[in-house]
């Protein structure tokens, strides 16, 4: 067996995309083993999306062998297909960039990979959940309002998403958020959860389970952060990605830079 070593010590979203690459590489190259060195805190979230036994998650803090390939999209600037050099050439469509990037990674190790369209970037999982029964079978709006950790949404204000979710709920919609919505009651000096709203954190759903809920949702409004990645591939009535510049070319996907610009 040939062993391929990769490392990425950055955020969960970057590592989720690399799991897509690993799965697709092993789909047509069954004579390899992939060791992926990353943050141990990501292991539980990444594991449900691993579809091949030959993919190993290893703790990056314990070190990695010489020659291990940096698979972060902002890896050393002299390496080919660096994000900063290439994303504008893809008109800031992140899915288009990843298609090029993953084909380059495979080419670097002399292998082929079957990634040609954004449909090949759908994050699949065989995860079976007993927690999703606590959520409605039909959801009007799934809102990925988890705080962006890479500066990808400069307009982010948690209360803007609270107001959006609350307005939708008052209009009679079933709303599920990925971050609990709380209002500040200044006269009491405390915050309280907004009544009537559901949150994936109530049952501590993982990203695979958020992906399950996305299949039940008619609409998706999402900050471009890790929990949105398992939600791609569904046929939404309304699909909004919130990011300073990056966007996706999936069907009905609208790009906005501020949640207050959403027209419902």
The 8 nearest C-alpha neighbors of each residue, nearest first, counted from 0:
[[1, 31, 30, 2, 32, 29, 3, 53],
 [0, 2, 31, 32, 30, 3, 33, 29],
 [3, 1, 32, 31, 33, 0, 4, 34],
 [4, 2, 33, 32, 34, 5, 1, 31],
 [3, 5, 34, 67, 33, 35, 68, 2],
 [6, 4, 68, 35, 67, 69, 36, 70],
 [5, 7, 36, 69, 35, 37, 70, 68],
 [8, 6, 37, 71, 9, 70, 69, 36],
 [7, 9, 37, 38, 6, 59, 10, 36],
 [8, 10, 7, 13, 11, 14, 71, 38],
 [11, 9, 12, 13, 14, 8, 148, 149],
 [10, 12, 14, 13, 225, 15, 41, 9],
 [13, 11, 225, 15, 14, 10, 224, 16],
 [12, 14, 16, 11, 15, 10, 17, 9],
 [13, 15, 17, 11, 16, 12, 18, 10],
 [16, 14, 12, 18, 17, 13, 11, 45],
 [15, 17, 19, 14, 18, 13, 12, 20],
 [16, 18, 20, 14, 19, 15, 21, 13],
 [19, 17, 21, 15, 20, 16, 22, 14],
 [20, 18, 16, 17, 22, 21, 122, 23],
 [19, 21, 17, 23, 18, 22, 24, 101],
 [22, 20, 18, 24, 19, 23, 17, 25],
 [23, 21, 19, 25, 24, 20, 18, 26],
 [22, 24, 26, 20, 25, 21, 19, 112],
 [23, 25, 21, 112, 22, 26, 28, 20],
 [24, 26, 28, 22, 27, 29, 23, 21],
 [27, 25, 23, 24, 28, 22, 29, 112],
 [26, 28, 25, 24, 29, 112, 23, 113],
 [29, 27, 25, 30, 26, 24, 31, 110],
 [28, 30, 25, 31, 27, 26, 32, 53],
 [29, 31, 0, 28, 1, 32, 25, 2],
 [32, 30, 1, 0, 29, 2, 28, 33],
 [31, 33, 2, 53, 1, 3, 54, 0],
 [34, 32, 3, 54, 2, 4, 53, 55],
 [35, 33, 55, 4, 54, 56, 3, 5],
 [34, 36, 5, 56, 6, 57, 55, 4],
 [37, 35, 6, 57, 59, 58, 56, 5],
 [36, 38, 59, 8, 7, 58, 6, 35],
 [39, 37, 40, 41, 59, 8, 58, 60],
 [38, 40, 58, 41, 42, 37, 57, 59],
 [39, 41, 38, 42, 43, 44, 37, 58],
 [42, 40, 39, 44, 38, 43, 45, 11],
 [41, 43, 45, 39, 44, 40, 46, 56],
 [44, 42, 46, 45, 41, 40, 47, 205],
 [45, 43, 42, 41, 46, 206, 205, 47],
 [46, 44, 42, 43, 48, 47, 41, 15],
 [45, 47, 49, 48, 43, 44, 42, 56],
 [48, 46, 126, 49, 45, 124, 207, 44],
 [47, 49, 124, 46, 45, 50, 123, 122],
 [48, 50, 46, 47, 51, 18, 22, 45],
 [49, 51, 48, 22, 52, 124, 125, 47],
 [52, 50, 53, 49, 54, 22, 25, 26],
 [51, 53, 54, 50, 55, 49, 32, 33],
 [54, 52, 32, 51, 33, 55, 31, 25],
 [55, 53, 33, 52, 51, 34, 32, 56],
 [56, 54, 34, 35, 33, 57, 53, 52],
 [55, 57, 35, 36, 34, 54, 42, 58],
 [58, 56, 36, 35, 59, 55, 37, 34],
 [59, 57, 39, 60, 36, 37, 61, 38],
 [58, 60, 36, 37, 62, 61, 38, 57],
 [61, 59, 62, 58, 38, 37, 39, 63],
 [62, 60, 59, 58, 63, 57, 36, 37],
 [63, 61, 59, 60, 64, 58, 36, 57],
 [62, 64, 59, 65, 67, 36, 61, 6],
 [65, 63, 67, 66, 62, 4, 5, 68],
 [64, 66, 67, 63, 68, 4, 62, 5],
 [65, 67, 64, 68, 4, 63, 5, 69],
 [66, 68, 4, 5, 65, 64, 69, 6],
 [69, 67, 5, 70, 6, 4, 66, 3],
 [68, 70, 6, 71, 5, 7, 74, 67],
 [71, 69, 7, 6, 68, 5, 72, 74],
 [72, 70, 74, 73, 7, 69, 13, 9],
 [71, 73, 82, 74, 81, 70, 100, 13],
 [74, 72, 82, 71, 81, 75, 83, 76],
 [73, 75, 71, 72, 76, 69, 81, 70],
 [74, 76, 77, 78, 73, 81, 69, 79],
 [75, 77, 78, 81, 74, 73, 79, 83],
 [76, 78, 75, 79, 81, 74, 80, 84],
 [79, 77, 76, 75, 81, 80, 74, 73],
 [78, 80, 81, 77, 76, 103, 100, 75],
 [81, 79, 85, 100, 82, 78, 84, 103],
 [80, 82, 84, 83, 79, 73, 76, 72],
 [83, 81, 85, 73, 72, 84, 86, 80],
 [82, 84, 81, 85, 86, 73, 87, 76],
 [85, 83, 81, 82, 86, 80, 87, 88],
 [84, 86, 82, 88, 87, 83, 80, 81],
 [87, 85, 91, 89, 88, 82, 96, 83],
 [88, 86, 90, 91, 89, 85, 84, 83],
 [89, 87, 85, 86, 90, 91, 84, 96],
 [88, 90, 86, 87, 91, 92, 96, 95],
 [91, 89, 87, 88, 92, 86, 245, 93],
 [92, 90, 245, 86, 87, 89, 93, 246],
 [93, 91, 246, 247, 95, 90, 94, 89],
 [92, 94, 96, 95, 247, 91, 246, 245],
 [95, 93, 97, 96, 92, 247, 117, 98],
 [94, 96, 98, 93, 92, 97, 89, 99],
 [95, 97, 93, 99, 94, 98, 86, 89],
 [98, 96, 100, 94, 99, 95, 101, 93],
 [97, 99, 95, 96, 101, 100, 114, 102],
 [98, 100, 102, 97, 96, 101, 103, 95],
 [99, 101, 97, 103, 102, 98, 80, 96],
 [102, 100, 104, 103, 98, 99, 97, 105],
 [101, 103, 105, 99, 104, 100, 106, 98],
 [102, 104, 106, 100, 101, 105, 107, 99],
 [105, 103, 101, 107, 106, 102, 100, 108],
 [104, 106, 110, 102, 107, 103, 108, 111],
 [105, 107, 109, 103, 108, 104, 110, 102],
 [108, 106, 104, 105, 109, 103, 110, 102],
 [107, 109, 106, 105, 110, 104, 3, 103],
 [108, 110, 106, 107, 105, 111, 104, 103],
 [111, 109, 105, 106, 108, 112, 107, 28],
 [110, 112, 105, 106, 113, 109, 24, 102],
 [113, 111, 24, 114, 23, 105, 102, 110],
 [112, 114, 115, 23, 111, 24, 119, 27],
 [115, 113, 119, 112, 116, 98, 102, 120],
 [114, 116, 113, 98, 119, 117, 118, 99],
 [117, 115, 118, 119, 114, 98, 120, 95],
 [116, 118, 120, 119, 94, 95, 115, 121],
 [117, 119, 116, 120, 121, 232, 115, 249],
 [118, 120, 117, 114, 116, 121, 115, 113],
 [121, 119, 117, 118, 122, 19, 114, 116],
 [122, 120, 119, 118, 232, 231, 123, 117],
 [121, 123, 229, 19, 120, 124, 228, 48],
 [124, 122, 48, 121, 125, 229, 50, 19],
 [123, 125, 48, 126, 47, 207, 122, 50],
 [126, 124, 127, 47, 123, 48, 50, 49],
 [125, 127, 124, 47, 128, 207, 48, 208],
 [128, 126, 125, 129, 208, 124, 207, 47],
 [129, 127, 130, 131, 126, 208, 132, 211],
 [128, 130, 131, 132, 127, 133, 208, 204],
 [131, 129, 132, 128, 133, 202, 204, 208],
 [130, 132, 133, 134, 129, 128, 208, 212],
 [133, 131, 134, 130, 129, 135, 136, 128],
 [134, 132, 131, 130, 135, 202, 129, 136],
 [133, 135, 132, 131, 136, 212, 197, 130],
 [136, 134, 137, 138, 133, 132, 215, 173],
 [135, 137, 215, 138, 134, 132, 212, 216],
 [136, 138, 215, 135, 216, 139, 217, 173],
 [139, 137, 216, 173, 140, 215, 135, 217],
 [138, 140, 173, 217, 216, 172, 218, 174],
 [141, 139, 218, 174, 138, 219, 216, 142],
 [140, 142, 175, 219, 176, 174, 216, 218],
 [143, 141, 176, 220, 221, 144, 219, 140],
 [144, 142, 221, 177, 145, 222, 176, 220],
 [143, 145, 178, 142, 177, 222, 146, 221],
 [146, 144, 178, 143, 177, 147, 222, 224],
 [145, 147, 144, 148, 157, 155, 178, 222],
 [148, 146, 149, 224, 145, 150, 151, 152],
 [147, 149, 150, 146, 151, 224, 10, 145],
 [150, 148, 151, 147, 10, 152, 224, 146],
 [149, 151, 152, 148, 153, 147, 243, 242],
 [150, 152, 149, 242, 243, 153, 147, 223],
 [153, 151, 242, 243, 154, 150, 155, 147],
 [152, 154, 155, 150, 151, 243, 242, 256],
 [153, 155, 152, 257, 156, 256, 258, 243],
 [156, 154, 153, 152, 157, 257, 159, 146],
 [155, 157, 158, 159, 154, 160, 153, 146],
 [156, 158, 159, 160, 155, 161, 146, 144],
 [157, 159, 161, 160, 156, 162, 182, 181],
 [160, 158, 162, 161, 157, 156, 163, 259],
 [159, 161, 163, 158, 162, 157, 164, 144],
 [162, 160, 158, 180, 164, 159, 163, 165],
 [161, 163, 165, 159, 160, 164, 166, 158],
 [164, 162, 160, 166, 165, 161, 167, 159],
 [165, 163, 167, 161, 166, 162, 160, 168],
 [164, 166, 168, 162, 167, 163, 161, 169],
 [167, 165, 169, 163, 168, 164, 162, 170],
 [166, 168, 170, 164, 165, 169, 172, 163],
 [167, 169, 172, 165, 171, 170, 166, 164],
 [170, 168, 166, 171, 167, 165, 172, 164],
 [171, 169, 167, 168, 172, 166, 165, 173],
 [170, 172, 168, 169, 167, 173, 166, 174],
 [173, 171, 168, 167, 139, 170, 174, 169],
 [172, 174, 139, 138, 168, 140, 171, 175],
 [173, 175, 140, 196, 141, 172, 139, 168],
 [176, 174, 197, 141, 198, 142, 140, 196],
 [175, 177, 142, 198, 178, 143, 141, 199],
 [176, 178, 199, 143, 198, 144, 145, 200],
 [179, 177, 145, 176, 144, 180, 198, 200],
 [178, 180, 198, 181, 177, 176, 200, 192],
 [181, 179, 161, 192, 193, 178, 182, 196],
 [180, 182, 192, 191, 193, 190, 179, 183],
 [181, 183, 190, 191, 192, 184, 193, 180],
 [184, 182, 190, 185, 189, 191, 181, 188],
 [183, 185, 189, 187, 186, 190, 188, 182],
 [186, 184, 188, 187, 183, 189, 190, 182],
 [185, 187, 184, 188, 189, 183, 190, 182],
 [186, 188, 185, 189, 184, 190, 183, 191],
 [187, 189, 185, 186, 184, 190, 183, 191],
 [190, 188, 187, 184, 183, 191, 185, 186],
 [189, 191, 183, 182, 184, 181, 192, 188],
 [192, 190, 181, 182, 193, 189, 183, 184],
 [191, 193, 181, 180, 194, 182, 190, 179],
 [192, 194, 181, 180, 196, 191, 182, 195],
 [195, 193, 196, 192, 197, 191, 165, 180],
 [194, 196, 193, 197, 168, 165, 174, 173],
 [197, 195, 194, 174, 193, 175, 198, 168],
 [198, 196, 175, 174, 176, 195, 199, 201],
 [197, 199, 176, 175, 200, 177, 179, 201],
 [198, 200, 177, 204, 201, 202, 203, 176],
 [201, 199, 203, 198, 202, 204, 177, 178],
 [202, 200, 199, 203, 198, 197, 204, 179],
 [201, 203, 200, 204, 199, 130, 198, 133],
 [204, 202, 200, 201, 199, 205, 130, 198],
 [205, 203, 199, 202, 208, 200, 209, 206],
 [204, 206, 208, 207, 44, 209, 203, 199],
 [207, 205, 209, 208, 226, 210, 44, 204],
 [206, 208, 210, 209, 205, 211, 47, 229],
 [209, 207, 211, 210, 205, 206, 204, 212],
 [208, 210, 206, 212, 211, 207, 213, 205],
 [209, 211, 229, 230, 207, 213, 208, 212],
 [212, 210, 208, 209, 213, 214, 207, 215],
 [213, 211, 209, 215, 214, 210, 208, 216],
 [214, 212, 210, 216, 215, 211, 230, 209],
 [213, 215, 212, 211, 216, 233, 210, 230],
 [216, 214, 137, 212, 213, 138, 136, 217],
 [217, 215, 138, 213, 139, 218, 214, 140],
 [216, 218, 139, 235, 236, 140, 138, 215],
 [219, 217, 140, 237, 235, 216, 236, 238],
 [220, 218, 238, 141, 140, 142, 221, 237],
 [221, 219, 239, 142, 238, 143, 240, 141],
 [222, 220, 143, 240, 142, 241, 223, 239],
 [221, 223, 241, 224, 240, 143, 144, 242],
 [224, 222, 241, 242, 240, 221, 227, 225],
 [223, 225, 222, 226, 227, 147, 12, 145],
 [224, 226, 12, 227, 228, 11, 223, 15],
 [227, 225, 228, 206, 224, 229, 143, 209],
 [226, 228, 230, 225, 229, 224, 221, 223],
 [227, 229, 230, 226, 225, 231, 122, 12],
 [230, 228, 210, 122, 227, 231, 226, 207],
 [231, 229, 210, 227, 228, 213, 232, 233],
 [232, 230, 229, 233, 228, 121, 227, 122],
 [231, 233, 121, 230, 234, 118, 249, 229],
 [234, 232, 231, 235, 214, 230, 213, 250],
 [233, 235, 236, 232, 250, 217, 251, 214],
 [236, 234, 218, 217, 237, 238, 233, 219],
 [235, 237, 218, 217, 238, 234, 251, 219],
 [236, 238, 218, 235, 219, 251, 239, 217],
 [239, 237, 219, 252, 220, 251, 218, 235],
 [238, 240, 253, 220, 252, 254, 221, 219],
 [241, 239, 254, 221, 222, 223, 253, 255],
 [240, 242, 222, 255, 256, 223, 221, 254],
 [243, 241, 152, 256, 244, 151, 245, 223],
 [242, 244, 152, 256, 151, 245, 153, 241],
 [243, 245, 242, 91, 246, 256, 151, 254],
 [246, 244, 91, 242, 92, 93, 243, 247],
 [245, 247, 92, 254, 93, 91, 244, 240],
 [248, 246, 92, 249, 94, 93, 252, 245],
 [247, 249, 252, 250, 92, 246, 94, 117],
 [250, 248, 252, 247, 251, 117, 232, 231],
 [249, 251, 252, 248, 234, 235, 238, 232],
 [252, 250, 238, 253, 249, 237, 235, 236],
 [253, 251, 238, 250, 249, 239, 248, 254],
 [252, 254, 239, 238, 240, 251, 255, 246],
 [253, 255, 240, 246, 239, 241, 252, 256],
 [256, 254, 241, 257, 240, 242, 253, 239],
 [255, 257, 243, 242, 241, 152, 258, 254],
 [256, 258, 259, 260, 255, 154, 241, 155],
 [257, 259, 260, 261, 256, 241, 159, 255],
 [258, 260, 257, 261, 159, 163, 262, 160],
 [261, 259, 258, 257, 262, 255, 256, 263],
 [262, 260, 259, 258, 263, 257, 255, 239],
 [261, 263, 260, 259, 258, 237, 239, 163],
 [262, 261, 167, 237, 260, 163, 166, 259]]
